[in-house]
């Protein structure tokens, strides 16, 4: 690995294994580039990361980190394991953005939000903000609510209808046609999520003005609020926490309801086409997407899939 540094610009030469880690690590932060020599571009708070297609004699690609946080971000990409990378990242975030004192965690009323569908090629992006009081806390314990990623979909589909009836929440869904439209207009995934979270939280805050608000942190607070510039209303009194589902019971509740909403919408989409759409963005999704596109065409695929995903680029050459 070669490192060069000058005026907040750092250049690394990285192997394919490191680039694959970056692909997973920065999911949701990629932006489009019209430069034919660029493989990908990532936008983070205080840094832009550009990876170039051309390989050197050792098979490494040039990756340029530029901005005031270039050095902080680039140190993550030495010879670290996935776990070491995660821990290093968390330590840096904590040093740069100390966790605020949560004066309102003990409040009797809280609202919190989470999203589902951002890592799925097929299906919408669903954001839910949920309301929690002492009564709802008992409900959370009764149903064993935790982060939806730690609960199986069968259980979520079973308890989802009951939660929908017994809990107060605001649910937003961005279908694929609209998602593709706003993404092509320049909004990346994190900007889309920020706008949806803000709206869902505001919907509940107006009903429960005394409730404190929290969110599962997917972007640094400064970056999150930068995405909301131009919005007519912004909820600013907001408590951020990485892995918020483990910190705030209401965020765990929101994640489960969001997952339930997402799964039901996937079922509705499946009934429309007489198919069962796969989840995620793996190899099985690629295979299904090719079959779908060959049967219905790319225009129809755009109605059910996120066209900025690499799955879409991979299948275009395989469509008859």
ZAVOFI-559608 format. One line per 5 residues: for each residue x, y, z of N, C-alpha, C. Coordinates in Angstrom, 1 decimal. Layout:
% ZAVOFI-559608
X:Y:Z:X:Y:Z:X:Y:Z | ... $
This chain:
% ZAVOFI-559608
0.8:-1.2:0.0:0.0:0.0:0.0:0.9:1.2:0.0 | 0.7:2.2:-1.0:1.5:3.4:-1.1:0.6:4.5:-0.5 | 1.2:5.4:0.3:0.5:6.5:0.8:1.2:7.8:0.5 | 0.4:8.8:-0.1:0.9:10.1:-0.3:-0.1:11.1:0.3 | 0.5:12.2:0.9:-0.4:13.1:1.5:0.0:14.6:1.2 $
-0.9:15.4:0.9:-0.7:16.8:0.7:-1.9:17.7:0.7 | -2.0:18.7:1.6:-3.1:19.6:1.7:-4.4:18.9:1.8 | -4.6:18.0:2.8:-5.9:17.3:3.0:-6.3:16.4:1.8 | -5.3:16.0:1.1:-5.5:15.0:0.0:-4.6:13.8:0.3 | -5.1:12.6:0.5:-4.3:11.4:0.7:-4.7:10.4:-0.3 $
-3.6:9.8:-0.9:-3.8:8.8:-1.9:-3.3:7.4:-1.4 | -4.2:6.4:-1.5:-3.8:5.0:-1.1:-3.9:4.2:-2.4 | -3.1:3.1:-2.4:-3.2:2.1:-3.4:-3.7:0.8:-2.7 | -5.0:0.4:-3.1:-5.6:-0.6:-2.3:-5.9:-1.8:-3.2 | -6.0:-3.0:-2.6:-6.3:-4.2:-3.3:-7.8:-4.5:-3.4 $
-8.2:-5.5:-4.1:-9.6:-5.8:-4.3:-10.3:-6.2:-3.0 | -9.6:-6.8:-2.1:-10.2:-7.2:-0.8:-10.6:-5.9:-0.1 | -9.7:-4.9:-0.1:-10.0:-3.7:0.6:-11.2:-3.0:0.0 | -11.2:-3.0:-1.4:-12.3:-2.3:-2.1:-13.7:-3.0:-1.8 | -13.7:-4.3:-1.6:-14.9:-5.0:-1.3:-15.4:-4.6:0.1 $
-14.4:-4.4:1.0:-14.8:-3.9:2.4:-15.4:-2.5:2.3 | -14.8:-1.7:1.4:-15.3:-0.3:1.3:-16.7:-0.3:0.7 | -17.0:-1.3:-0.2:-18.3:-1.4:-0.8:-19.4:-1.6:0.2 | -19.0:-2.5:1.2:-20.0:-2.8:2.2:-20.1:-1.7:3.3 | -18.9:-1.2:3.6:-18.8:-0.2:4.6:-19.5:1.1:4.3 $
-19.4:1.6:3.0:-20.0:2.8:2.6:-21.4:2.7:2.0 | -22.0:1.5:2.2:-23.3:1.3:1.5:-24.2:2.5:1.9 | -24.8:3.1:0.8:-25.7:4.2:1.0:-25.1:5.5:0.9 | -23.7:5.6:0.7:-23.0:6.9:0.6:-22.4:7.1:-0.8 | -22.6:6.2:-1.7:-22.1:6.3:-3.0:-22.8:7.3:-3.9 $
-22.1:8.1:-4.6:-22.7:9.1:-5.5:-22.2:8.8:-7.0 | -23.0:9.2:-7.9:-22.7:8.9:-9.3:-21.5:9.8:-9.8 | -20.7:9.3:-10.7:-19.7:10.0:-11.3:-19.7:9.9:-12.8 | -19.6:11.0:-13.6:-19.6:10.9:-15.0:-18.2:10.7:-15.6 | -17.2:10.6:-14.8:-15.8:10.4:-15.2:-15.6:8.9:-15.6 $
-15.3:8.7:-16.8:-15.2:7.3:-17.3:-14.0:6.5:-16.6 | -13.1:7.3:-16.0:-11.9:6.6:-15.4:-12.2:6.3:-13.9 | -13.3:6.7:-13.4:-13.6:6.5:-12.0:-14.5:5.3:-11.8 | -14.1:4.4:-10.8:-14.9:3.2:-10.5:-16.0:3.6:-9.5 | -15.8:4.4:-8.5:-16.8:4.9:-7.6:-16.4:6.1:-6.9 $
-17.4:6.8:-6.3:-17.2:8.0:-5.5:-18.1:7.9:-4.3 | -17.5:8.2:-3.1:-18.2:8.1:-1.8:-18.1:9.5:-1.2 | -19.3:10.0:-0.7:-19.3:11.3:0.0:-19.6:11.0:1.4 | -18.7:11.5:2.3:-18.9:11.4:3.7:-18.7:12.8:4.3 | -19.0:13.0:5.6:-18.8:14.3:6.2:-17.4:14.7:6.2 $
-17.0:15.8:5.5:-15.6:16.3:5.5:-14.7:15.5:4.6 | -15.2:14.6:3.8:-14.3:13.9:2.9:-15.0:13.3:1.7 | -14.3:13.4:0.5:-14.8:12.7:-0.7:-13.8:11.6:-1.1 | -14.3:10.4:-1.3:-13.4:9.3:-1.6:-13.6:8.9:-3.1 | -12.5:8.9:-3.9:-12.6:8.6:-5.3:-11.7:7.4:-5.6 $
-12.3:6.4:-6.2:-11.5:5.2:-6.6:-11.5:5.1:-8.1 | -10.2:4.9:-8.6:-10.1:4.9:-10.1:-10.0:3.5:-10.6 | -10.4:3.3:-11.8:-10.5:2.0:-12.4:-9.2:1.3:-12.7 | -8.3:2.1:-13.2:-7.0:1.6:-13.7:-6.2:1.0:-12.5 | -5.6:-0.2:-12.8:-4.8:-0.9:-11.8:-3.3:-0.7:-12.1 $
-2.5:-0.7:-11.1:-1.0:-0.6:-11.3:-0.5:-2.0:-11.5 | 0.8:-2.1:-11.6:1.5:-3.3:-11.9:1.3:-4.4:-10.9 | 0.9:-4.0:-9.7:0.7:-4.9:-8.6:-0.8:-5.3:-8.5 | -1.6:-4.7:-9.4:-3.0:-5.0:-9.3:-3.8:-4.2:-8.3 | -3.2:-3.0:-7.9:-3.9:-2.2:-6.9:-4.5:-1.0:-7.6 $
-5.6:-0.5:-7.0:-6.2:0.7:-7.6:-6.0:1.9:-6.7 | -5.9:3.1:-7.4:-5.7:4.3:-6.6:-7.0:4.8:-6.0 | -6.9:5.1:-4.7:-8.1:5.7:-4.0:-7.6:7.0:-3.4 | -8.4:8.1:-3.7:-8.0:9.4:-3.2:-9.0:9.9:-2.2 | -8.5:10.3:-1.0:-9.3:10.9:0.0:-9.1:12.4:0.0 $
-10.1:13.2:-0.1:-9.9:14.6:-0.2:-10.9:15.4:0.7 | -10.4:16.3:1.6:-11.2:17.1:2.5:-10.6:17.1:3.8 | -11.2:17.9:4.7:-10.6:18.1:6.1:-10.5:16.8:6.9 | -11.4:15.8:6.6:-11.4:14.5:7.3:-10.7:13.4:6.5 | -9.9:13.8:5.5:-9.2:12.8:4.7:-8.3:11.9:5.5 $
-7.5:12.5:6.3:-6.5:11.6:7.1:-7.3:10.7:8.0 | -8.3:11.2:8.7:-9.1:10.4:9.7:-9.7:9.2:9.0 | -10.3:9.5:7.8:-11.0:8.4:7.0:-10.0:7.4:6.4 | -8.9:7.9:5.9:-7.9:7.0:5.2:-7.2:6.0:6.1 | -7.1:6.4:7.4:-6.4:5.5:8.3:-7.2:4.2:8.5 $
-8.5:4.2:8.2:-9.3:3.0:8.3:-8.9:1.9:7.3 | -8.2:2.3:6.3:-8.0:1.3:5.2:-6.6:0.8:5.1 | -6.0:0.6:6.3:-4.8:-0.2:6.3:-5.1:-1.7:6.3 | -4.2:-2.5:6.9:-4.5:-3.9:6.9:-5.3:-4.3:8.2 | -6.5:-4.0:8.1:-7.4:-4.2:9.2:-8.4:-5.3:8.9 $
-8.8:-6.1:9.9:-9.9:-7.1:9.6:-11.2:-6.3:9.6 | -12.3:-7.0:9.2:-13.6:-6.3:9.2:-14.0:-5.8:10.7 | -13.7:-6.7:11.7:-14.0:-6.3:13.0:-13.2:-5.1:13.5 | -11.9:-5.2:13.2:-11.0:-4.1:13.6:-11.4:-2.8:12.9 | -11.8:-2.9:11.6:-12.3:-1.7:10.9:-13.5:-1.1:11.6 $
-14.4:-1.9:12.0:-15.6:-1.4:12.6:-15.3:-0.7:13.9 | -14.4:-1.4:14.7:-14.1:-0.8:16.0:-13.3:0.5:15.9 | -12.4:0.5:14.9:-11.6:1.7:14.7:-12.5:2.9:14.3 | -13.5:2.5:13.4:-14.4:3.6:12.9:-15.2:4.1:14.1 | -15.7:3.3:14.9:-16.5:3.7:16.1:-15.7:4.6:17.0 $
-14.4:4.2:17.2:-13.6:5.0:18.1:-13.3:6.4:17.6 | -13.1:6.5:16.3:-12.9:7.8:15.6:-14.1:8.6:15.7 | -15.3:8.0:15.4:-16.6:8.8:15.5:-16.8:9.3:16.9 | -16.5:8.5:17.9:-16.7:8.9:19.2:-15.8:10.1:19.6 | -14.6:10.0:19.1:-13.6:11.1:19.4:-14.0:12.4:18.7 $
-14.5:12.3:17.5:-14.9:13.5:16.7:-16.2:14.0:17.2 | -17.1:13.1:17.5:-18.5:13.5:17.9:-18.9:12.8:19.2 | -18.5:13.4:20.3:-18.8:12.7:21.6:-20.3:12.6:21.7 | -20.7:11.4:22.2:-22.2:11.2:22.4:-22.8:12.2:23.4 | -23.8:12.9:23.0:-24.4:13.9:23.8:-25.0:13.3:25.1 $
-25.1:14.1:26.1:-25.7:13.6:27.3:-27.2:13.4:27.1 | -27.7:12.2:27.3:-29.1:12.0:26.9:-30.0:12.3:28.1 | -30.3:13.6:28.2:-31.1:14.1:29.4:-32.5:13.5:29.3 | -33.0:13.1:28.1:-34.4:12.8:28.0:-34.7:11.3:27.8 | -33.6:10.5:28.0:-33.8:9.0:27.9:-34.8:8.5:28.9 $
-34.8:9.1:30.0:-35.8:8.6:31.1:-37.2:9.2:30.9 | -37.4:10.0:29.9:-38.7:10.6:29.7:-39.8:9.5:29.5 | -41.0:9.9:30.0:-42.1:8.9:29.8:-42.5:8.8:28.4 | -42.2:9.8:27.6:-42.7:9.7:26.2:-41.5:9.9:25.3 | -41.3:9.0:24.3:-40.3:9.2:23.3:-40.9:8.8:21.9 $
-40.3:9.4:20.9:-40.5:9.0:19.5:-39.2:8.6:18.9 | -39.1:7.6:18.1:-37.9:7.2:17.4:-38.2:6.6:16.1 | -37.2:6.7:15.2:-37.4:6.2:13.8:-36.3:5.3:13.4 | -36.6:4.4:12.4:-35.7:3.5:11.7:-36.2:3.2:10.3 | -35.3:2.7:9.5:-35.7:2.4:8.1:-35.4:1.0:7.7 $
-36.0:0.5:6.7:-35.8:-0.8:6.1:-35.9:-0.7:4.6 | -35.2:-1.6:3.9:-35.2:-1.6:2.4:-34.1:-0.9:1.7 | -33.2:-0.3:2.5:-32.1:0.4:1.8:-31.0:-0.5:1.2 | -31.0:-1.7:1.7:-30.0:-2.7:1.2:-30.6:-3.7:0.3 | -31.9:-3.5:-0.1:-32.6:-4.5:-0.9:-32.7:-3.9:-2.3 $
-32.3:-4.7:-3.3:-32.4:-4.3:-4.7:-33.9:-4.1:-5.1 | -34.7:-5.0:-4.7:-36.2:-5.0:-5.0:-36.9:-4.3:-3.8 | -38.0:-3.7:-4.1:-38.9:-3.2:-3.1:-38.6:-1.7:-2.6 | -39.5:-1.1:-1.9:-39.4:0.3:-1.5:-38.4:0.5:-0.3 | -38.2:1.8:0.0:-37.6:2.2:1.2:-38.7:2.6:2.2 $
-38.7:1.9:3.3:-39.7:2.2:4.3:-39.1:2.8:5.6 | -39.7:3.9:6.0:-39.2:4.6:7.3:-40.4:4.6:8.2 | -40.2:4.3:9.4:-41.3:4.4:10.5:-40.8:5.1:11.7 | -41.6:6.1:12.1:-41.3:6.7:13.4:-42.4:6.2:14.4 | -42.0:5.7:15.5:-43.0:5.2:16.5:-43.0:6.0:17.8 $
-44.1:5.9:18.5:-44.3:6.6:19.7:-44.3:5.6:20.9 | -43.6:6.0:22.0:-43.5:5.0:23.1:-43.8:5.8:24.4 | -44.7:5.2:25.2:-44.9:5.6:26.6:-44.7:4.4:27.5 | -45.1:4.6:28.8:-44.9:3.4:29.7:-45.7:2.2:29.3 | -46.9:2.4:28.8:-47.7:1.3:28.3:-47.1:0.6:27.1 $
-46.5:1.4:26.2:-45.9:0.8:25.0:-44.6:0.0:25.4 | -43.9:0.5:26.4:-42.7:-0.2:26.9:-43.1:-1.6:27.4 | -44.2:-1.7:28.0:-44.7:-3.1:28.5:-45.0:-3.9:27.3 | -45.5:-3.3:26.2:-45.9:-4.0:25.0:-44.6:-4.5:24.3 | -43.6:-3.7:24.3:-42.3:-4.0:23.7:-41.7:-5.3:24.4 $
-41.8:-5.3:25.8:-41.3:-6.4:26.5:-42.1:-7.7:26.3 | -43.4:-7.5:26.2:-44.3:-8.6:26.0:-44.0:-9.3:24.7 | -43.8:-8.6:23.6:-43.6:-9.1:22.3:-42.1:-9.5:22.0 | -41.2:-9.1:23.0:-39.8:-9.4:22.8:-39.2:-8.6:21.7 | -39.6:-7.3:21.6:-39.2:-6.5:20.5:-37.7:-6.2:20.6 $
-36.9:-6.3:19.6:-35.5:-5.9:19.5:-35.3:-5.5:18.0 | -34.0:-5.2:17.7:-33.7:-4.8:16.4:-34.3:-5.8:15.4 | -35.0:-5.3:14.4:-35.6:-6.2:13.4:-34.7:-7.2:12.7 | -33.4:-6.8:12.6:-32.4:-7.6:12.0:-32.1:-8.9:12.8 | -32.4:-8.8:14.1:-32.2:-9.9:15.0:-33.5:-10.8:15.2 $
-34.5:-10.4:14.5:-35.8:-11.2:14.6:-36.1:-11.7:13.2 | -36.6:-12.9:13.1:-36.9:-13.5:11.8:-38.2:-12.9:11.2 | -38.3:-13.0:9.9:-39.4:-12.3:9.2:-40.7:-13.0:9.6 | -40.7:-14.3:9.8:-41.9:-15.0:10.2:-42.6:-14.4:11.4 | -41.7:-14.2:12.4:-42.2:-13.6:13.7:-42.7:-12.2:13.5 $
-42.0:-11.4:12.7:-42.4:-10.0:12.4:-43.7:-10.0:11.7 | -43.9:-10.9:10.7:-45.2:-10.9:10.0:-46.4:-11.3:11.0 | -46.0:-12.1:12.0:-47.0:-12.6:12.9:-47.4:-11.5:13.9 | -46.4:-10.7:14.4:-46.8:-9.7:15.4:-47.0:-8.3:14.8 | -46.6:-8.2:13.6:-46.8:-6.9:12.9:-48.2:-6.3:12.9 $
-49.2:-7.1:12.6:-50.6:-6.6:12.6:-51.0:-6.2:14.0 | -50.5:-6.8:15.0:-50.9:-6.5:16.4:-50.2:-5.2:16.8 | -49.0:-5.0:16.4:-48.3:-3.8:16.7:-48.9:-2.6:16.0 | -49.3:-2.9:14.7:-49.9:-1.8:13.9:-51.2:-1.3:14.5 | -51.9:-2.2:15.2:-53.2:-1.8:15.8:-53.0:-1.1:17.2 $
-52.0:-1.6:17.9:-51.8:-1.2:19.3:-50.8:0.0:19.5 | -50.0:0.3:18.5:-49.0:1.3:18.6:-49.3:2.5:17.8 | -48.8:3.7:18.2:-49.0:4.9:17.4:-47.7:5.1:16.6 | -47.8:5.3:15.3:-46.6:5.4:14.5:-46.9:6.2:13.2 | -45.9:6.7:12.5:-46.0:7.3:11.2:-45.1:6.5:10.3 $
-45.7:6.1:9.2:-45.0:5.2:8.2:-45.0:5.9:6.8 | -43.8:5.9:6.3:-43.5:6.5:4.9:-42.9:5.4:4.1 | -43.3:5.4:2.8:-42.8:4.4:1.9:-42.5:5.1:0.6 | -41.2:4.9:0.1:-40.8:5.4:-1.2:-40.7:4.3:-2.2 | -41.7:4.3:-3.2:-41.6:3.2:-4.2:-40.5:3.3:-5.1 $
-40.2:2.3:-5.9:-39.0:2.3:-6.7:-39.0:3.3:-7.8 | -40.1:3.6:-8.4:-40.2:4.6:-9.5:-39.8:6.0:-8.9 | -40.3:6.3:-7.8:-40.0:7.6:-7.2:-38.6:7.6:-6.7 | -38.1:6.5:-6.1:-36.8:6.4:-5.6:-35.8:6.6:-6.7 | -36.0:6.0:-7.8:-35.1:6.1:-9.0:-35.1:7.5:-9.5 $
-36.2:8.2:-9.5:-36.4:9.5:-10.0:-35.6:10.5:-9.1 | -35.7:10.4:-7.8:-35.0:11.4:-6.9:-33.6:11.1:-6.9 | -33.2:9.8:-7.0:-31.8:9.5:-7.0:-31.1:10.0:-8.2 | -31.8:9.9:-9.4:-31.2:10.5:-10.6:-31.2:12.0:-10.6 | -32.0:12.6:-9.7:-31.9:14.1:-9.6:-30.8:14.5:-8.6 $
-30.1:13.5:-8.1:-28.9:13.9:-7.3:-29.0:13.6:-5.8 | -30.0:13.0:-5.3:-30.1:12.6:-3.9:-29.5:11.2:-3.7 | -28.5:11.1:-2.8:-28.0:9.8:-2.5:-28.9:9.1:-1.4 | -28.6:7.9:-1.1:-29.4:7.1:-0.2:-29.6:7.8:1.2 | -28.5:8.3:1.7:-28.5:8.9:3.0:-29.4:10.2:3.0 $
-29.3:11.0:1.9:-30.1:12.2:1.8:-31.6:11.8:1.7 | -31.9:10.7:1.0:-33.3:10.2:0.9:-33.8:9.8:2.3 | -33.0:9.0:3.0:-33.3:8.6:4.3:-33.5:9.8:5.3 | -32.6:10.7:5.2:-32.8:11.9:6.1:-34.1:12.6:6.0 | -34.5:12.8:4.7:-35.7:13.5:4.5:-36.9:12.7:4.9 $
-36.9:11.4:4.8:-38.0:10.5:5.2:-38.1:10.5:6.7 | -36.9:10.3:7.4:-36.9:10.3:8.8:-37.4:11.6:9.4 | -37.0:12.7:8.9:-37.4:14.0:9.3:-38.9:14.1:9.3 | -39.5:13.7:8.1:-40.9:13.9:8.0:-41.7:13.0:8.9 | -41.3:11.7:9.0:-42.0:10.8:9.9:-41.9:11.2:11.3 $
-40.7:11.7:11.8:-40.6:12.2:13.1:-41.5:13.4:13.4 | -41.5:14.3:12.4:-42.3:15.5:12.6:-43.8:15.2:12.7 | -44.2:14.2:11.9:-45.6:13.8:12.0:-46.0:13.4:13.4 | -45.1:12.7:14.1:-45.5:12.3:15.5:-45.2:13.4:16.5 | -44.2:14.2:16.2:-43.9:15.2:17.2:-45.0:16.2:17.3 $
-45.7:16.4:16.2:-46.9:17.3:16.2:-48.0:16.8:17.0 | -48.1:15.4:17.1:-49.2:14.8:17.9:-48.7:14.7:19.3 | -47.4:14.5:19.6:-46.9:14.3:20.9:-45.8:15.3:21.2 | -46.1:16.6:21.3:-45.1:17.6:21.4:-44.1:17.5:22.6 | -44.6:16.8:23.7:-43.7:16.6:24.9:-42.8:15.5:24.8 $
-42.9:14.7:23.8:-42.0:13.5:23.6:-40.6:13.9:23.1 | -39.6:13.2:23.7:-38.3:13.4:23.2:-38.1:12.6:21.9 | -37.2:12.9:21.1:-37.0:12.3:19.8:-35.6:11.7:19.6 | -35.5:10.5:19.0:-34.3:9.8:18.8:-34.3:9.1:17.5 | -33.1:8.8:17.0:-32.9:8.2:15.7:-31.7:7.2:15.7 $
-31.9:6.2:14.9:-30.8:5.3:14.7:-29.8:6.0:13.7 | -28.6:6.3:14.2:-27.7:7.2:13.4:-27.1:6.4:12.2 | -27.4:7.0:11.0:-26.8:6.4:9.8:-25.9:7.4:9.1 | -25.8:8.7:9.7:-24.9:9.7:9.3:-24.6:10.6:10.5 | -23.4:11.2:10.4:-23.1:12.1:11.5:-24.1:13.2:11.6 $
-24.4:13.7:12.8:-25.5:14.8:12.9:-25.3:15.9:12.0 | -24.1:16.4:11.8:-23.8:17.6:11.0:-24.2:17.3:9.5 | -23.8:16.1:9.1:-24.1:15.7:7.7:-25.6:15.4:7.5 | -26.2:14.8:8.6:-27.7:14.5:8.5:-28.5:15.9:8.3 | -28.1:16.9:9.1:-28.9:18.1:9.0:-28.5:18.9:7.7 $
-27.3:18.6:7.1:-27.0:19.2:5.8:-27.9:18.7:4.7 | -28.3:17.4:4.9:-29.3:16.9:3.9:-30.6:17.5:3.9 | -30.9:18.2:5.0:-32.3:18.7:5.2:-32.4:20.2:4.9 | -31.3:20.8:4.3:-31.3:22.2:3.9:-32.4:22.4:2.9 | -33.2:23.4:3.0:-34.2:23.6:2.1:-35.6:23.0:2.5 $
-35.6:22.2:3.5:-36.8:21.6:4.0:-37.6:22.7:4.7 | -38.9:22.7:4.6:-39.7:23.7:5.3:-39.7:23.6:6.8 | -39.7:22.3:7.3:-39.6:22.0:8.7:-38.5:21.0:9.0 | -37.8:21.2:10.0:-36.7:20.3:10.4:-36.8:20.1:11.9 | -36.9:18.8:12.4:-36.8:18.5:13.8:-35.4:18.5:14.2 $
-35.0:19.5:15.0:-33.6:19.7:15.4:-33.2:19.1:16.7 | -34.2:19.0:17.6:-34.0:18.5:18.9:-34.0:17.0:18.9 | -32.9:16.3:18.4:-32.9:14.9:18.1:-31.7:14.3:18.7 | -31.9:13.1:19.3:-30.8:12.4:19.9:-30.3:11.3:19.0 | -29.1:11.3:18.6:-28.5:10.3:17.6:-27.8:9.2:18.4 $
-27.9:8.0:17.9:-27.1:6.9:18.5:-26.8:5.8:17.4 | -25.6:5.5:17.3:-25.2:4.3:16.4:-25.8:3.1:17.1 | -26.4:2.2:16.3:-27.1:1.0:16.8:-28.2:1.4:17.8 | -29.0:2.4:17.3:-30.0:3.0:18.2:-31.0:2.0:18.7 | -31.2:0.9:18.0:-32.2:-0.1:18.4:-31.8:-0.7:19.7 $
-30.5:-0.7:20.0:-30.0:-1.3:21.3:-30.1:-0.3:22.4 | -30.1:1.0:22.1:-30.1:2.1:23.1:-31.6:2.5:23.4 | -32.4:2.7:22.4:-33.7:3.2:22.5:-34.8:2.1:22.2 | -35.6:1.6:23.1:-36.6:0.7:22.8:-37.5:1.1:21.7 | -37.8:2.4:21.7:-38.7:2.9:20.7:-38.2:2.8:19.2 $
-36.8:2.9:19.1:-36.2:2.7:17.8:-36.3:1.2:17.4 | -36.2:0.3:18.3:-36.3:-1.1:18.0:-37.8:-1.4:17.6 | -38.7:-0.7:18.2:-40.1:-0.9:17.8:-40.3:-0.3:16.4 | -39.8:0.8:16.1:-39.9:1.4:14.8:-39.3:0.5:13.7 | -38.2:-0.1:14.1:-37.5:-1.0:13.1:-38.3:-2.2:12.8 $
-39.0:-2.8:13.8:-39.9:-3.9:13.6:-41.1:-3.6:12.7 | -41.7:-2.4:13.1:-42.9:-2.0:12.3:-42.5:-1.7:10.8 | -41.3:-1.1:10.7:-40.8:-0.8:9.3:-40.6:-2.0:8.5 | -40.0:-3.0:9.2:-39.8:-4.3:8.5:-41.1:-5.0:8.1 | -42.1:-4.9:9.0:-43.4:-5.5:8.7:-44.0:-4.8:7.5 $
-43.9:-3.4:7.5:-44.5:-2.7:6.3:-43.7:-3.0:5.0 | -42.4:-3.2:5.1:-41.6:-3.6:3.9:-42.0:-4.9:3.4 | -42.1:-5.9:4.3:-42.5:-7.3:3.9:-43.8:-7.4:3.3 | -44.8:-6.6:3.9:-46.2:-6.7:3.3:-46.2:-6.0:1.9 | -45.4:-5.0:1.7:-45.3:-4.4:0.4:-44.6:-5.3:-0.6 $
-43.6:-6.0:-0.2:-43.0:-7.0:-1.0:-44.0:-8.1:-1.4 | -44.8:-8.5:-0.5:-45.8:-9.5:-0.8:-46.8:-9.0:-1.8 | -47.3:-7.7:-1.6:-48.2:-7.1:-2.6:-47.6:-7.0:-4.0 | -46.3:-6.7:-4.0:-45.6:-6.6:-5.3:-45.5:-8.0:-6.0 | -45.3:-9.0:-5.1:-45.2:-10.4:-5.6:-46.5:-10.8:-6.2 $
-47.6:-10.5:-5.5:-48.9:-10.9:-6.0:-49.2:-10.2:-7.4 | -48.8:-9.0:-7.5:-49.0:-8.3:-8.8:-48.4:-9.0:-10.0 | -47.2:-9.6:-9.7:-46.5:-10.3:-10.8:-46.6:-11.8:-10.8 | -47.2:-12.3:-9.7:-47.3:-13.7:-9.5:-45.9:-14.3:-9.3 | -45.1:-13.6:-8.5:-43.7:-14.0:-8.3:-43.4:-13.8:-6.8 $
-42.3:-14.4:-6.3:-41.8:-14.1:-5.0:-40.5:-13.4:-5.2 | -40.4:-12.2:-4.9:-39.2:-11.4:-5.0:-38.2:-11.7:-3.9 | -36.9:-12.0:-4.3:-35.9:-12.2:-3.3:-35.5:-11.0:-2.5 | -35.1:-11.1:-1.3:-34.6:-10.0:-0.5:-33.1:-9.8:-0.7 | -32.6:-8.6:-0.3:-31.2:-8.4:-0.3:-30.7:-8.0:-1.7 $
-29.4:-8.2:-1.9:-28.8:-7.8:-3.2:-27.7:-8.8:-3.6 | -27.9:-10.1:-3.2:-26.9:-11.1:-3.5:-27.1:-11.8:-4.9 | -26.4:-12.9:-5.1:-26.4:-13.6:-6.3:-27.8:-14.1:-6.8 | -28.6:-14.5:-5.8:-29.9:-15.0:-6.1:-30.8:-13.8:-6.7 | -30.5:-12.6:-6.2:-31.2:-11.5:-6.7:-30.8:-11.1:-8.1 $
-29.5:-11.3:-8.4:-29.0:-11.1:-9.8:-29.7:-12.0:-10.7 | -29.8:-13.3:-10.4:-30.3:-14.3:-11.2:-31.8:-14.0:-11.5 | -32.5:-13.7:-10.4:-34.0:-13.4:-10.5:-34.2:-12.1:-11.4 | -33.3:-11.1:-11.2:-33.5:-9.9:-11.9:-33.3:-10.1:-13.4 | -32.4:-10.9:-13.8:-32.2:-11.2:-15.2:-33.4:-11.9:-15.8 $
-34.0:-12.9:-15.1:-35.2:-13.6:-15.6:-36.4:-12.6:-15.7 | -36.5:-11.7:-14.7:-37.6:-10.7:-14.7:-37.4:-9.8:-15.8 | -36.2:-9.3:-16.1:-36.0:-8.3:-17.1:-36.2:-8.9:-18.5 | -35.8:-10.2:-18.7:-36.0:-10.9:-19.9:-37.5:-11.1:-20.2 | -38.3:-11.2:-19.2:-39.7:-11.5:-19.3:-40.5:-10.2:-19.5 $
-40.2:-9.2:-18.7:-41.0:-8.0:-18.6:-40.3:-6.7:-19.2 | -38.9:-6.8:-19.4:-38.2:-5.7:-19.9:-37.6:-4.8:-18.8 | -36.6:-4.0:-19.2:-35.9:-3.1:-18.2:-36.8:-2.0:-17.7 | -37.7:-1.5:-18.5:-38.6:-0.5:-18.1:-39.5:-0.9:-16.9 | -40.0:-2.2:-17.0:-40.8:-2.7:-15.9:-39.9:-3.0:-14.7 $
-38.7:-3.4:-14.9:-37.8:-3.7:-13.8:-37.6:-2.4:-13.0 | -37.5:-1.2:-13.6:-37.3:0.0:-12.9:-38.5:0.3:-12.0 | -39.6:-0.3:-12.2:-40.8:-0.1:-11.3:-40.7:-0.9:-10.0 | -39.8:-1.9:-10.0:-39.7:-2.7:-8.8:-38.3:-2.8:-8.2 | -37.3:-2.1:-8.8:-35.9:-2.2:-8.3:-35.3:-0.9:-8.3 $
-34.2:-0.8:-7.5:-33.4:0.4:-7.4:-32.3:0.4:-8.4 | -32.4:1.3:-9.4:-31.5:1.2:-10.6:-30.1:1.7:-10.3 | -29.8:2.3:-9.1:-28.5:2.7:-8.8:-27.6:1.6:-8.2 | -28.3:0.5:-7.9:-27.5:-0.6:-7.3:-26.7:-1.3:-8.4 | -25.6:-1.9:-8.0:-24.7:-2.5:-8.9:-25.4:-3.7:-9.6 $
-26.4:-4.3:-8.9:-27.1:-5.4:-9.5:-27.7:-5.0:-10.9 | -28.2:-3.7:-11.0:-28.8:-3.3:-12.3:-27.7:-3.2:-13.4 | -26.5:-2.7:-13.0:-25.4:-2.6:-14.0:-25.0:-4.0:-14.5 | -25.0:-4.9:-13.6:-24.5:-6.3:-13.9:-25.5:-7.0:-14.8 | -26.8:-6.7:-14.7:-27.8:-7.5:-15.5:-28.0:-7.0:-16.9 $
-27.7:-5.7:-17.1:-28.0:-5.1:-18.4:-27.4:-5.8:-19.6 | -26.2:-6.3:-19.4:-25.5:-7.1:-20.5:-26.0:-8.5:-20.7 | -26.8:-8.9:-19.7:-27.4:-10.3:-19.8:-28.8:-10.3:-20.3 | -29.4:-9.1:-20.4:-30.8:-9.1:-20.8:-30.9:-9.2:-22.4 | -31.7:-10.1:-22.8:-31.8:-10.3:-24.3:-32.5:-9.1:-25.0 $
